[in-house]
């Protein structure tokens, strides 16, 4: 069974990484000091602010430079609704018509160089967010299957996270889980 984020039920480490969220007026719990693994939060100075919802930023290349519109409550939307909203926000970004509210509140961002090219990059966290996923251009590569090399479509993923907030093992499991989902995209539609 799966949770609302699509992670295996009971895998709280994955939930914690996927659940990095932006600040909001309700359901806010503040934890002070120490190293924490966040279940939905953002680092605000020395405080970790925990949230009850999922706002995900995505990098949009525009004539005026990189902009990061935010999909609010992404966990409550289907893939088609997210796709439509991303298209609308990306157009507003290219036209220079994004409002500050449409570019704020994310705790996690996705950045892609796939359209530009390149195989790997190091995405940099935009504080107060606590993680960013970099996606590069996919390519067919030979992969050893134990008997011979087979062609396989490979998609490089680079995940950067704030170790003060996210346990490194949880981040690695998230990356593996994401790779598995993307390897069989039918799972995204379930």
Secondary structure, 3 states (H helix, E strand, C coil): CECCCCCECCCHHHHHHHCCCCCCCCCCEEEECCCCCCCCEEEECCEEEECCCCCEEEEEEECCEEEEEEECCHHHCCHHHHHHHHHHHHHHHHCCCCCHHHHCCCCEEEEECCCCCCCCCCCCCCCCCCEEEEECCCEEEEEECCCCEEEEEECCEEEEECCCCCCHHHHHHHHHHHHHHHHCHHHCCC
